[in-house]
């Protein structure tokens, strides 16, 4: 059978999952690359279909082992599905998991953080330290393909859920910690606890009312004189220090 081309109906429909509206309507998204596919399978997530290039023997082995559909595509079709330059595949369609309740473990919470790379990195960091991930409305879709790529498989190791207010986190028994550029305590001075670290937009930071509502404020010391750090880098430092306790 000839591999599917970029104009094939299934290829075109799958590529539409890069649009947030289509993901919301269908409840599906795209994961790309062998590592993400294997992370999903280890977590018990079985794809609806996997698109792979001719000669992708590893994807064929996984399809036989896990009983999912494998569709062979040409390079142009895979590029359309993956929406990255020269993708190696495979690309898989999965159902977006139902939102989880945040509060059973410490969590990092993205507050209207719009950059997909930062959101994905926060999820990857949360997974590395055994935390969960919460997000406010206005944050980049955690299940967007770009966020999934940045998350490097972390999505399948954490609980991901939406948060409506600081009060929700308080009610869940978490100690809320607002990350601020200046004026907060050093991360290693906060002691032990079950924390929810709040991370805002890189340029604007957290809204003033969110900072005021949080139980604690934290600032990463920067003796080198830089004004600020990348949002996900700063959050990773805070999470590391809090995890040490």
PyMOL commands that set and color helices and strands:
alter all, ss='L'
color gray80, all
select helices_A, chain A and resi 9-18+20-26+34-42+57-66+75-82+116-129+145-151+154-156+166-171+187-189+208-213+231-243
alter helices_A, ss='H'
color red, helices_A
select strands_A, chain A and resi 28-32+49-53+69-73+91-95+107-111+132-135+160-162+175-179+195-200+216-218
alter strands_A, ss='S'
color yellow, strands_A
deselect
rebuild
show_as cartoon
